[in-house]
Amino acid sequence: MLGQFVNEAYKDEDAHLDIFIRFIEKNNLTKFLRVLDWASFAKGYNGPGYKLNQYDTKMATLYKKLKEDDE
């Protein structure tokens, strides 16, 4: 099963995105994205070590930049 998952992820960008979406939906992480709770999302997606890599901070910074560019 893991091999199938890996093969699907490497198939193409659409397949990789589909896997990502299914993972966040299955693990009830979409609620954190909707309210921009980057720390809770990062913890759920990356595990408790997310703070070491500052995933929440990186997502918040990128979101802010993209939002400003869109305005």
PDB file of N, H, CA, C and O in Angstrom:
ATOM      1  N   MET A   1       0.824  -1.195   0.000  1.00  0.00           N
ATOM      2  CA  MET A   1       0.000   0.000   0.000  1.00  0.00           C
ATOM      3  C   MET A   1       0.868   1.258   0.000  1.00  0.00           C
ATOM      4  O   MET A   1       0.555   2.216  -0.707  1.00  0.00           O
ATOM      5  N   LEU A   2       1.932   1.273   0.767  1.00  0.00           N
ATOM      6  H   LEU A   2       2.186   0.495   1.342  1.00  0.00           H
ATOM      7  CA  LEU A   2       2.820   2.431   0.778  1.00  0.00           C
ATOM      8  C   LEU A   2       3.455   2.642  -0.591  1.00  0.00           C
ATOM      9  O   LEU A   2       3.600   3.777  -1.044  1.00  0.00           O
ATOM     10  N   GLY A   3       3.829   1.560  -1.242  1.00  0.00           N
ATOM     11  H   GLY A   3       3.712   0.638  -0.873  1.00  0.00           H
ATOM     12  CA  GLY A   3       4.400   1.659  -2.580  1.00  0.00           C
ATOM     13  C   GLY A   3       3.432   2.291  -3.555  1.00  0.00           C
ATOM     14  O   GLY A   3       3.828   3.099  -4.396  1.00  0.00           O
ATOM     15  N   GLN A   4       2.165   1.929  -3.449  1.00  0.00           N
ATOM     16  H   GLN A   4       1.843   1.273  -2.766  1.00  0.00           H
ATOM     17  CA  GLN A   4       1.141   2.499  -4.320  1.00  0.00           C
ATOM     18  C   GLN A   4       0.999   3.999  -4.050  1.00  0.00           C
ATOM     19  O   GLN A   4       0.860   4.794  -4.979  1.00  0.00           O
ATOM     20  N   PHE A   5       1.036   4.369  -2.790  1.00  0.00           N
ATOM     21  H   PHE A   5       1.149   3.723  -2.035  1.00  0.00           H
ATOM     22  CA  PHE A   5       0.950   5.774  -2.401  1.00  0.00           C
ATOM     23  C   PHE A   5       2.109   6.568  -3.005  1.00  0.00           C
ATOM     24  O   PHE A   5       1.897   7.630  -3.590  1.00  0.00           O
ATOM     25  N   VAL A   6       3.314   6.061  -2.865  1.00  0.00           N
ATOM     26  H   VAL A   6       3.486   5.199  -2.389  1.00  0.00           H
ATOM     27  CA  VAL A   6       4.500   6.738  -3.387  1.00  0.00           C
ATOM     28  C   VAL A   6       4.433   6.848  -4.903  1.00  0.00           C
ATOM     29  O   VAL A   6       4.714   7.906  -5.467  1.00  0.00           O
ATOM     30  N   ASN A   7       4.060   5.750  -5.564  1.00  0.00           N
ATOM     31  H   ASN A   7       3.832   4.891  -5.105  1.00  0.00           H
ATOM     32  CA  ASN A   7       3.950   5.771  -7.026  1.00  0.00           C
ATOM     33  C   ASN A   7       2.928   6.801  -7.491  1.00  0.00           C
ATOM     34  O   ASN A   7       3.147   7.503  -8.478  1.00  0.00           O
ATOM     35  N   GLU A   8       1.825   6.884  -6.783  1.00  0.00           N
ATOM     36  H   GLU A   8       1.647   6.314  -5.981  1.00  0.00           H
ATOM     37  CA  GLU A   8       0.782   7.843  -7.146  1.00  0.00           C
ATOM     38  C   GLU A   8       1.286   9.272  -6.956  1.00  0.00           C
ATOM     39  O   GLU A   8       1.005  10.146  -7.777  1.00  0.00           O
ATOM     40  N   ALA A   9       2.022   9.508  -5.888  1.00  0.00           N
ATOM     41  H   ALA A   9       2.250   8.799  -5.221  1.00  0.00           H
ATOM     42  CA  ALA A   9       2.538  10.850  -5.608  1.00  0.00           C
ATOM     43  C   ALA A   9       3.516  11.309  -6.683  1.00  0.00           C
ATOM     44  O   ALA A   9       3.578  12.496  -7.002  1.00  0.00           O
ATOM     45  N   TYR A  10       4.272  10.385  -7.235  1.00  0.00           N
ATOM     46  H   TYR A  10       4.222   9.421  -6.975  1.00  0.00           H
ATOM     47  CA  TYR A  10       5.258  10.729  -8.260  1.00  0.00           C
ATOM     48  C   TYR A  10       4.678  10.753  -9.673  1.00  0.00           C
ATOM     49  O   TYR A  10       5.361  11.137 -10.622  1.00  0.00           O
ATOM     50  N   LYS A  11       3.442  10.349  -9.807  1.00  0.00           N
ATOM     51  H   LYS A  11       2.887  10.037  -9.035  1.00  0.00           H
ATOM     52  CA  LYS A  11       2.816  10.241 -11.130  1.00  0.00           C
ATOM     53  C   LYS A  11       2.826  11.580 -11.870  1.00  0.00           C
ATOM     54  O   LYS A  11       3.365  11.685 -12.972  1.00  0.00           O
ATOM     55  N   ASP A  12       2.233  12.586 -11.263  1.00  0.00           N
ATOM     56  H   ASP A  12       1.795  12.501 -10.368  1.00  0.00           H
ATOM     57  CA  ASP A  12       2.228  13.937 -11.826  1.00  0.00           C
ATOM     58  C   ASP A  12       1.720  14.905 -10.761  1.00  0.00           C
ATOM     59  O   ASP A  12       1.336  14.493  -9.667  1.00  0.00           O
ATOM     60  N   GLU A  13       1.723  16.176 -11.087  1.00  0.00           N
ATOM     61  H   GLU A  13       2.035  16.511 -11.976  1.00  0.00           H
ATOM     62  CA  GLU A  13       1.318  17.194 -10.114  1.00  0.00           C
ATOM     63  C   GLU A  13      -0.134  17.035  -9.674  1.00  0.00           C
ATOM     64  O   GLU A  13      -0.452  17.214  -8.498  1.00  0.00           O
ATOM     65  N   ASP A  14      -1.005  16.704 -10.606  1.00  0.00           N
ATOM     66  H   ASP A  14      -0.747  16.558 -11.561  1.00  0.00           H
ATOM     67  CA  ASP A  14      -2.421  16.533 -10.264  1.00  0.00           C
ATOM     68  C   ASP A  14      -2.614  15.399  -9.255  1.00  0.00           C
ATOM     69  O   ASP A  14      -3.389  15.530  -8.307  1.00  0.00           O
ATOM     70  N   ALA A  15      -1.913  14.300  -9.464  1.00  0.00           N
ATOM     71  H   ALA A  15      -1.284  14.194 -10.234  1.00  0.00           H
ATOM     72  CA  ALA A  15      -2.015  13.164  -8.543  1.00  0.00           C
ATOM     73  C   ALA A  15      -1.468  13.540  -7.172  1.00  0.00           C
ATOM     74  O   ALA A  15      -2.039  13.175  -6.144  1.00  0.00           O
ATOM     75  N   HIS A  16      -0.368  14.264  -7.164  1.00  0.00           N
ATOM     76  H   HIS A  16       0.096  14.561  -7.998  1.00  0.00           H
ATOM     77  CA  HIS A  16       0.234  14.688  -5.894  1.00  0.00           C
ATOM     78  C   HIS A  16      -0.723  15.611  -5.133  1.00  0.00           C
ATOM     79  O   HIS A  16      -0.898  15.469  -3.923  1.00  0.00           O
ATOM     80  N   LEU A  17      -1.330  16.544  -5.841  1.00  0.00           N
ATOM     81  H   LEU A  17      -1.188  16.659  -6.824  1.00  0.00           H
ATOM     82  CA  LEU A  17      -2.288  17.447  -5.215  1.00  0.00           C
ATOM     83  C   LEU A  17      -3.500  16.683  -4.694  1.00  0.00           C
ATOM     84  O   LEU A  17      -4.001  16.984  -3.611  1.00  0.00           O
ATOM     85  N   ASP A  18      -3.973  15.701  -5.453  1.00  0.00           N
ATOM     86  H   ASP A  18      -3.565  15.457  -6.333  1.00  0.00           H
ATOM     87  CA  ASP A  18      -5.111  14.885  -5.022  1.00  0.00           C
ATOM     88  C   ASP A  18      -4.795  14.147  -3.719  1.00  0.00           C
ATOM     89  O   ASP A  18      -5.635  14.085  -2.821  1.00  0.00           O
ATOM     90  N   ILE A  19      -3.604  13.597  -3.616  1.00  0.00           N
ATOM     91  H   ILE A  19      -2.921  13.647  -4.346  1.00  0.00           H
ATOM     92  CA  ILE A  19      -3.187  12.898  -2.399  1.00  0.00           C
ATOM     93  C   ILE A  19      -3.159  13.868  -1.220  1.00  0.00           C
ATOM     94  O   ILE A  19      -3.638  13.546  -0.132  1.00  0.00           O
ATOM     95  N   PHE A  20      -2.601  15.044  -1.440  1.00  0.00           N
ATOM     96  H   PHE A  20      -2.212  15.305  -2.324  1.00  0.00           H
ATOM     97  CA  PHE A  20      -2.534  16.063  -0.395  1.00  0.00           C
ATOM     98  C   PHE A  20      -3.932  16.424   0.097  1.00  0.00           C
ATOM     99  O   PHE A  20      -4.181  16.466   1.302  1.00  0.00           O
ATOM    100  N   ILE A  21      -4.841  16.684  -0.838  1.00  0.00           N
ATOM    101  H   ILE A  21      -4.638  16.650  -1.817  1.00  0.00           H
ATOM    102  CA  ILE A  21      -6.206  17.061  -0.468  1.00  0.00           C
ATOM    103  C   ILE A  21      -6.894  15.941   0.306  1.00  0.00           C
ATOM    104  O   ILE A  21      -7.529  16.185   1.332  1.00  0.00           O
ATOM    105  N   ARG A  22      -6.764  14.716  -0.190  1.00  0.00           N
ATOM    106  H   ARG A  22      -6.248  14.518  -1.024  1.00  0.00           H
ATOM    107  CA  ARG A  22      -7.384  13.585   0.523  1.00  0.00           C
ATOM    108  C   ARG A  22      -6.819  13.442   1.931  1.00  0.00           C
ATOM    109  O   ARG A  22      -7.561  13.143   2.867  1.00  0.00           O
ATOM    110  N   PHE A  23      -5.522  13.651   2.091  1.00  0.00           N
ATOM    111  H   PHE A  23      -4.920  13.894   1.331  1.00  0.00           H
ATOM    112  CA  PHE A  23      -4.901  13.538   3.408  1.00  0.00           C
ATOM    113  C   PHE A  23      -5.449  14.593   4.364  1.00  0.00           C
ATOM    114  O   PHE A  23      -5.817  14.269   5.493  1.00  0.00           O
ATOM    115  N   ILE A  24      -5.507  15.858   3.923  1.00  0.00           N
ATOM    116  H   ILE A  24      -5.208  16.121   3.006  1.00  0.00           H
ATOM    117  CA  ILE A  24      -5.971  16.886   4.848  1.00  0.00           C
ATOM    118  C   ILE A  24      -7.463  16.741   5.153  1.00  0.00           C
ATOM    119  O   ILE A  24      -7.906  17.070   6.254  1.00  0.00           O
ATOM    120  N   GLU A  25      -8.237  16.252   4.183  1.00  0.00           N
ATOM    121  H   GLU A  25      -7.877  15.985   3.289  1.00  0.00           H
ATOM    122  CA  GLU A  25      -9.654  16.022   4.455  1.00  0.00           C
ATOM    123  C   GLU A  25      -9.846  14.857   5.420  1.00  0.00           C
ATOM    124  O   GLU A  25     -10.623  14.955   6.370  1.00  0.00           O
ATOM    125  N   LYS A  26      -9.141  13.758   5.178  1.00  0.00           N
ATOM    126  H   LYS A  26      -8.510  13.678   4.407  1.00  0.00           H
ATOM    127  CA  LYS A  26      -9.276  12.572   6.027  1.00  0.00           C
ATOM    128  C   LYS A  26      -8.845  12.859   7.465  1.00  0.00           C
ATOM    129  O   LYS A  26      -9.399  12.296   8.409  1.00  0.00           O
ATOM    130  N   ASN A  27      -7.863  13.730   7.624  1.00  0.00           N
ATOM    131  H   ASN A  27      -7.413  14.188   6.857  1.00  0.00           H
ATOM    132  CA  ASN A  27      -7.339  14.041   8.951  1.00  0.00           C
ATOM    133  C   ASN A  27      -7.947  15.311   9.545  1.00  0.00           C
ATOM    134  O   ASN A  27      -7.436  15.862  10.520  1.00  0.00           O
ATOM    135  N   ASN A  28      -9.045  15.764   8.941  1.00  0.00           N
ATOM    136  H   ASN A  28      -9.460  15.317   8.149  1.00  0.00           H
ATOM    137  CA  ASN A  28      -9.821  16.895   9.459  1.00  0.00           C
ATOM    138  C   ASN A  28      -8.966  18.156   9.649  1.00  0.00           C
ATOM    139  O   ASN A  28      -9.104  18.865  10.645  1.00  0.00           O
ATOM    140  N   LEU A  29      -8.087  18.423   8.684  1.00  0.00           N
ATOM    141  H   LEU A  29      -7.975  17.847   7.874  1.00  0.00           H
ATOM    142  CA  LEU A  29      -7.205  19.583   8.783  1.00  0.00           C
ATOM    143  C   LEU A  29      -7.736  20.790   8.016  1.00  0.00           C
ATOM    144  O   LEU A  29      -7.223  21.896   8.181  1.00  0.00           O
ATOM    145  N   THR A  30      -8.748  20.595   7.187  1.00  0.00           N
ATOM    146  H   THR A  30      -9.165  19.696   7.053  1.00  0.00           H
ATOM    147  CA  THR A  30      -9.267  21.716   6.403  1.00  0.00           C
ATOM    148  C   THR A  30      -9.824  22.820   7.297  1.00  0.00           C
ATOM    149  O   THR A  30      -9.776  23.997   6.941  1.00  0.00           O
ATOM    150  N   LYS A  31     -10.346  22.441   8.448  1.00  0.00           N
ATOM    151  H   LYS A  31     -10.385  21.485   8.738  1.00  0.00           H
ATOM    152  CA  LYS A  31     -10.910  23.462   9.356  1.00  0.00           C
ATOM    153  C   LYS A  31      -9.842  24.460   9.787  1.00  0.00           C
ATOM    154  O   LYS A  31     -10.143  25.633  10.007  1.00  0.00           O
ATOM    155  N   PHE A  32      -8.598  24.005   9.908  1.00  0.00           N
ATOM    156  H   PHE A  32      -8.353  23.052   9.729  1.00  0.00           H
ATOM    157  CA  PHE A  32      -7.517  24.903  10.307  1.00  0.00           C
ATOM    158  C   PHE A  32      -7.128  25.840   9.167  1.00  0.00           C
ATOM    159  O   PHE A  32      -6.777  26.997   9.400  1.00  0.00           O
ATOM    160  N   LEU A  33      -7.190  25.341   7.945  1.00  0.00           N
ATOM    161  H   LEU A  33      -7.475  24.401   7.756  1.00  0.00           H
ATOM    162  CA  LEU A  33      -6.881  26.195   6.801  1.00  0.00           C
ATOM    163  C   LEU A  33      -7.942  27.277   6.640  1.00  0.00           C
ATOM    164  O   LEU A  33      -7.628  28.423   6.318  1.00  0.00           O
ATOM    165  N   ARG A  34      -9.185  26.909   6.864  1.00  0.00           N
ATOM    166  H   ARG A  34      -9.440  25.978   7.125  1.00  0.00           H
ATOM    167  CA  ARG A  34     -10.277  27.871   6.695  1.00  0.00           C
ATOM    168  C   ARG A  34     -10.153  29.071   7.635  1.00  0.00           C
ATOM    169  O   ARG A  34     -10.544  30.183   7.283  1.00  0.00           O
ATOM    170  N   VAL A  35      -9.608  28.842   8.828  1.00  0.00           N
ATOM    171  H   VAL A  35      -9.290  27.938   9.115  1.00  0.00           H
ATOM    172  CA  VAL A  35      -9.486  29.930   9.802  1.00  0.00           C
ATOM    173  C   VAL A  35      -8.048  30.439   9.928  1.00  0.00           C
ATOM    174  O   VAL A  35      -7.724  31.213  10.828  1.00  0.00           O
ATOM    175  N   LEU A  36      -7.198  29.987   9.006  1.00  0.00           N
ATOM    176  H   LEU A  36      -7.462  29.358   8.275  1.00  0.00           H
ATOM    177  CA  LEU A  36      -5.796  30.411   8.946  1.00  0.00           C
ATOM    178  C   LEU A  36      -5.036  30.089  10.237  1.00  0.00           C
ATOM    179  O   LEU A  36      -4.186  30.860  10.683  1.00  0.00           O
ATOM    180  N   ASP A  37      -5.356  28.949  10.817  1.00  0.00           N
ATOM    181  H   ASP A  37      -6.046  28.323  10.454  1.00  0.00           H
ATOM    182  CA  ASP A  37      -4.660  28.473  12.022  1.00  0.00           C
ATOM    183  C   ASP A  37      -3.479  27.628  11.567  1.00  0.00           C
ATOM    184  O   ASP A  37      -3.541  26.399  11.547  1.00  0.00           O
ATOM    185  N   TRP A  38      -2.405  28.315  11.205  1.00  0.00           N
ATOM    186  H   TRP A  38      -2.355  29.313  11.222  1.00  0.00           H
ATOM    187  CA  TRP A  38      -1.237  27.661  10.614  1.00  0.00           C
ATOM    188  C   TRP A  38      -0.570  26.687  11.564  1.00  0.00           C
ATOM    189  O   TRP A  38      -0.109  25.632  11.130  1.00  0.00           O
ATOM    190  N   ALA A  39      -0.506  27.008  12.844  1.00  0.00           N
ATOM    191  H   ALA A  39      -0.881  27.866  13.196  1.00  0.00           H
ATOM    192  CA  ALA A  39       0.156  26.120  13.811  1.00  0.00           C
ATOM    193  C   ALA A  39      -0.587  24.791  13.935  1.00  0.00           C
ATOM    194  O   ALA A  39       0.039  23.731  13.925  1.00  0.00           O
ATOM    195  N   SER A  40      -1.903  24.836  14.051  1.00  0.00           N
ATOM    196  H   SER A  40      -2.412  25.697  14.060  1.00  0.00           H
ATOM    197  CA  SER A  40      -2.674  23.591  14.178  1.00  0.00           C
ATOM    198  C   SER A  40      -2.600  22.767  12.900  1.00  0.00           C
ATOM    199  O   SER A  40      -2.500  21.541  12.951  1.00  0.00           O
ATOM    200  N   PHE A  41      -2.651  23.446  11.744  1.00  0.00           N
ATOM    201  H   PHE A  41      -2.732  24.442  11.703  1.00  0.00           H
ATOM    202  CA  PHE A  41      -2.526  22.721  10.487  1.00  0.00           C
ATOM    203  C   PHE A  41      -1.152  22.061  10.388  1.00  0.00           C
ATOM    204  O   PHE A  41      -1.050  20.877  10.067  1.00  0.00           O
ATOM    205  N   ALA A  42      -0.104  22.825  10.662  1.00  0.00           N
ATOM    206  H   ALA A  42      -0.188  23.787  10.922  1.00  0.00           H
ATOM    207  CA  ALA A  42       1.258  22.293  10.555  1.00  0.00           C
ATOM    208  C   ALA A  42       1.483  21.130  11.508  1.00  0.00           C
ATOM    209  O   ALA A  42       2.140  20.152  11.152  1.00  0.00           O
ATOM    210  N   LYS A  43       0.944  21.230  12.712  1.00  0.00           N
ATOM    211  H   LYS A  43       0.410  22.024  13.002  1.00  0.00           H
ATOM    212  CA  LYS A  43       1.081  20.139  13.679  1.00  0.00           C
ATOM    213  C   LYS A  43       0.366  18.887  13.169  1.00  0.00           C
ATOM    214  O   LYS A  43       0.901  17.784  13.273  1.00  0.00           O
ATOM    215  N   GLY A  44      -0.828  19.052  12.624  1.00  0.00           N
ATOM    216  H   GLY A  44      -1.263  19.948  12.540  1.00  0.00           H
ATOM    217  CA  GLY A  44      -1.581  17.912  12.113  1.00  0.00           C
ATOM    218  C   GLY A  44      -0.956  17.302  10.873  1.00  0.00           C
ATOM    219  O   GLY A  44      -1.031  16.090  10.667  1.00  0.00           O
ATOM    220  N   TYR A  45      -0.342  18.131  10.050  1.00  0.00           N
ATOM    221  H   TYR A  45      -0.281  19.115  10.218  1.00  0.00           H
ATOM    222  CA  TYR A  45       0.228  17.660   8.789  1.00  0.00           C
ATOM    223  C   TYR A  45       1.654  17.137   8.972  1.00  0.00           C
ATOM    224  O   TYR A  45       2.008  16.086   8.436  1.00  0.00           O
ATOM    225  N   ASN A  46       2.462  17.866   9.723  1.00  0.00           N
ATOM    226  H   ASN A  46       2.174  18.719  10.159  1.00  0.00           H
ATOM    227  CA  ASN A  46       3.879  17.530   9.862  1.00  0.00           C
ATOM    228  C   ASN A  46       4.238  16.842  11.164  1.00  0.00           C
ATOM    229  O   ASN A  46       5.352  16.341  11.312  1.00  0.00           O
ATOM    230  N   GLY A  47       3.306  16.811  12.113  1.00  0.00           N
ATOM    231  H   GLY A  47       2.400  17.218  11.993  1.00  0.00           H
ATOM    232  CA  GLY A  47       3.595  16.207  13.406  1.00  0.00           C
ATOM    233  C   GLY A  47       4.151  17.222  14.387  1.00  0.00           C
ATOM    234  O   GLY A  47       4.306  18.398  14.058  1.00  0.00           O
ATOM    235  N   PRO A  48       4.450  16.759  15.596  1.00  0.00           N
ATOM    236  CA  PRO A  48       4.853  17.676  16.660  1.00  0.00           C
ATOM    237  C   PRO A  48       6.172  18.410  16.402  1.00  0.00           C
ATOM    238  O   PRO A  48       6.453  19.407  17.069  1.00  0.00           O
ATOM    239  N   GLY A  49       6.973  17.950  15.468  1.00  0.00           N
ATOM    240  H   GLY A  49       6.745  17.141  14.927  1.00  0.00           H
ATOM    241  CA  GLY A  49       8.231  18.620  15.168  1.00  0.00           C
ATOM    242  C   GLY A  49       8.091  19.801  14.222  1.00  0.00           C
ATOM    243  O   GLY A  49       9.093  20.363  13.781  1.00  0.00           O
ATOM    244  N   TYR A  50       6.860  20.183  13.907  1.00  0.00           N
ATOM    245  H   TYR A  50       6.045  19.727  14.266  1.00  0.00           H
ATOM    246  CA  TYR A  50       6.654  21.263  12.945  1.00  0.00           C
ATOM    247  C   TYR A  50       7.324  22.564  13.382  1.00  0.00           C
ATOM    248  O   TYR A  50       7.765  23.351  12.545  1.00  0.00           O
ATOM    249  N   LYS A  51       7.399  22.788  14.696  1.00  0.00           N
ATOM    250  H   LYS A  51       7.040  22.149  15.376  1.00  0.00           H
ATOM    251  CA  LYS A  51       7.982  24.040  15.189  1.00  0.00           C
ATOM    252  C   LYS A  51       9.474  24.127  14.895  1.00  0.00           C
ATOM    253  O   LYS A  51      10.005  25.212  14.659  1.00  0.00           O
ATOM    254  N   LEU A  52      10.139  22.990  14.912  1.00  0.00           N
ATOM    255  H   LEU A  52       9.708  22.109  15.104  1.00  0.00           H
ATOM    256  CA  LEU A  52      11.573  22.996  14.629  1.00  0.00           C
ATOM    257  C   LEU A  52      11.862  23.538  13.237  1.00  0.00           C
ATOM    258  O   LEU A  52      12.866  24.217  13.024  1.00  0.00           O
ATOM    259  N   ASN A  53      10.987  23.240  12.300  1.00  0.00           N
ATOM    260  H   ASN A  53      10.171  22.688  12.473  1.00  0.00           H
ATOM    261  CA  ASN A  53      11.153  23.700  10.918  1.00  0.00           C
ATOM    262  C   ASN A  53      10.356  24.963  10.615  1.00  0.00           C
ATOM    263  O   ASN A  53      10.380  25.470   9.493  1.00  0.00           O
ATOM    264  N   GLN A  54       9.656  25.460  11.615  1.00  0.00           N
ATOM    265  H   GLN A  54       9.636  25.048  12.526  1.00  0.00           H
ATOM    266  CA  GLN A  54       8.866  26.696  11.510  1.00  0.00           C
ATOM    267  C   GLN A  54       7.870  26.655  10.348  1.00  0.00           C
ATOM    268  O   GLN A  54       7.671  27.649   9.651  1.00  0.00           O
ATOM    269  N   TYR A  55       7.253  25.498  10.155  1.00  0.00           N
ATOM    270  H   TYR A  55       7.414  24.690  10.721  1.00  0.00           H
ATOM    271  CA  TYR A  55       6.298  25.362   9.060  1.00  0.00           C
ATOM    272  C   TYR A  55       5.138  26.333   9.194  1.00  0.00           C
ATOM    273  O   TYR A  55       4.685  26.897   8.198  1.00  0.00           O
ATOM    274  N   ASP A  56       4.656  26.535  10.406  1.00  0.00           N
ATOM    275  H   ASP A  56       5.025  26.077  11.215  1.00  0.00           H
ATOM    276  CA  ASP A  56       3.531  27.447  10.606  1.00  0.00           C
ATOM    277  C   ASP A  56       3.911  28.877  10.254  1.00  0.00           C
ATOM    278  O   ASP A  56       3.139  29.591   9.615  1.00  0.00           O
ATOM    279  N   THR A  57       5.079  29.286  10.663  1.00  0.00           N
ATOM    280  H   THR A  57       5.707  28.706  11.182  1.00  0.00           H
ATOM    281  CA  THR A  57       5.548  30.637  10.367  1.00  0.00           C
ATOM    282  C   THR A  57       5.763  30.817   8.869  1.00  0.00           C
ATOM    283  O   THR A  57       5.411  31.855   8.311  1.00  0.00           O
ATOM    284  N   LYS A  58       6.333  29.822   8.224  1.00  0.00           N
ATOM    285  H   LYS A  58       6.619  28.978   8.677  1.00  0.00           H
ATOM    286  CA  LYS A  58       6.579  29.896   6.776  1.00  0.00           C
ATOM    287  C   LYS A  58       5.260  29.974   6.006  1.00  0.00           C
ATOM    288  O   LYS A  58       5.151  30.730   5.041  1.00  0.00           O
ATOM    289  N   MET A  59       4.264  29.203   6.425  1.00  0.00           N
ATOM    290  H   MET A  59       4.352  28.589   7.210  1.00  0.00           H
ATOM    291  CA  MET A  59       2.965  29.243   5.743  1.00  0.00           C
ATOM    292  C   MET A  59       2.296  30.597   5.942  1.00  0.00           C
ATOM    293  O   MET A  59       1.741  31.161   4.999  1.00  0.00           O
ATOM    294  N   ALA A  60       2.345  31.118   7.162  1.00  0.00           N
ATOM    295  H   ALA A  60       2.796  30.660   7.928  1.00  0.00           H
ATOM    296  CA  ALA A  60       1.730  32.419   7.438  1.00  0.00           C
ATOM    297  C   ALA A  60       2.394  33.519   6.618  1.00  0.00           C
ATOM    298  O   ALA A  60       1.711  34.383   6.068  1.00  0.00           O
ATOM    299  N   THR A  61       3.704  33.492   6.536  1.00  0.00           N
ATOM    300  H   THR A  61       4.258  32.791   6.982  1.00  0.00           H
ATOM    301  CA  THR A  61       4.439  34.504   5.777  1.00  0.00           C
ATOM    302  C   THR A  61       4.104  34.425   4.293  1.00  0.00           C
ATOM    303  O   THR A  61       3.856  35.449   3.655  1.00  0.00           O
ATOM    304  N   LEU A  62       4.096  33.228   3.747  1.00  0.00           N
ATOM    305  H   LEU A  62       4.298  32.396   4.265  1.00  0.00           H
ATOM    306  CA  LEU A  62       3.792  33.055   2.330  1.00  0.00           C
ATOM    307  C   LEU A  62       2.342  33.440   2.030  1.00  0.00           C
ATOM    308  O   LEU A  62       2.069  34.077   1.012  1.00  0.00           O
ATOM    309  N   TYR A  63       1.420  33.062   2.901  1.00  0.00           N
ATOM    310  H   TYR A  63       1.642  32.545   3.727  1.00  0.00           H
ATOM    311  CA  TYR A  63       0.018  33.424   2.708  1.00  0.00           C
ATOM    312  C   TYR A  63      -0.124  34.944   2.657  1.00  0.00           C
ATOM    313  O   TYR A  63      -0.800  35.484   1.781  1.00  0.00           O
ATOM    314  N   LYS A  64       0.520  35.626   3.603  1.00  0.00           N
ATOM    315  H   LYS A  64       1.069  35.187   4.315  1.00  0.00           H
ATOM    316  CA  LYS A  64       0.448  37.092   3.664  1.00  0.00           C
ATOM    317  C   LYS A  64       1.005  37.706   2.378  1.00  0.00           C
ATOM    318  O   LYS A  64       0.412  38.630   1.822  1.00  0.00           O
ATOM    319  N   LYS A  65       2.128  37.197   1.914  1.00  0.00           N
ATOM    320  H   LYS A  65       2.609  36.446   2.366  1.00  0.00           H
ATOM    321  CA  LYS A  65       2.743  37.713   0.693  1.00  0.00           C
ATOM    322  C   LYS A  65       1.834  37.491  -0.519  1.00  0.00           C
ATOM    323  O   LYS A  65       1.628  38.406  -1.317  1.00  0.00           O
ATOM    324  N   LEU A  66       1.299  36.293  -0.655  1.00  0.00           N
ATOM    325  H   LEU A  66       1.466  35.550  -0.007  1.00  0.00           H
ATOM    326  CA  LEU A  66       0.421  35.996  -1.782  1.00  0.00           C
ATOM    327  C   LEU A  66      -0.857  36.827  -1.746  1.00  0.00           C
ATOM    328  O   LEU A  66      -1.361  37.263  -2.781  1.00  0.00           O
ATOM    329  N   LYS A  67      -1.365  37.034  -0.554  1.00  0.00           N
ATOM    330  H   LYS A  67      -0.956  36.679   0.287  1.00  0.00           H
ATOM    331  CA  LYS A  67      -2.584  37.838  -0.402  1.00  0.00           C
ATOM    332  C   LYS A  67      -2.308  39.276  -0.813  1.00  0.00           C
ATOM    333  O   LYS A  67      -3.122  39.895  -1.498  1.00  0.00           O
ATOM    334  N   GLU A  68      -1.162  39.814  -0.399  1.00  0.00           N
ATOM    335  H   GLU A  68      -0.500  39.311   0.158  1.00  0.00           H
ATOM    336  CA  GLU A  68      -0.802  41.185  -0.772  1.00  0.00           C
ATOM    337  C   GLU A  68      -0.598  41.304  -2.271  1.00  0.00           C
ATOM    338  O   GLU A  68      -1.011  42.293  -2.876  1.00  0.00           O
ATOM    339  N   ASP A  69       0.035  40.308  -2.878  1.00  0.00           N
ATOM    340  H   ASP A  69       0.371  39.505  -2.387  1.00  0.00           H
ATOM    341  CA  ASP A  69       0.270  40.333  -4.324  1.00  0.00           C
ATOM    342  C   ASP A  69      -1.025  40.280  -5.109  1.00  0.00           C
ATOM    343  O   ASP A  69      -1.102  40.781  -6.231  1.00  0.00           O
ATOM    344  N   ASP A  70      -2.050  39.667  -4.513  1.00  0.00           N
ATOM    345  H   ASP A  70      -1.988  39.259  -3.602  1.00  0.00           H
ATOM    346  CA  ASP A  70      -3.336  39.492  -5.172  1.00  0.00           C
ATOM    347  C   ASP A  70      -4.177  40.778  -5.128  1.00  0.00           C
ATOM    348  O   ASP A  70      -5.109  40.943  -5.916  1.00  0.00           O
ATOM    349  N   GLU A  71      -3.848  41.663  -4.223  1.00  0.00           N
ATOM    350  H   GLU A  71      -3.091  41.530  -3.583  1.00  0.00           H
ATOM    351  CA  GLU A  71      -4.656  42.886  -4.042  1.00  0.00           C
ATOM    352  C   GLU A  71      -4.294  43.977  -4.994  1.00  0.00           C
ATOM    353  O   GLU A  71      -4.890  45.054  -4.953  1.00  0.00           O
TER     354      GLU A  71
END
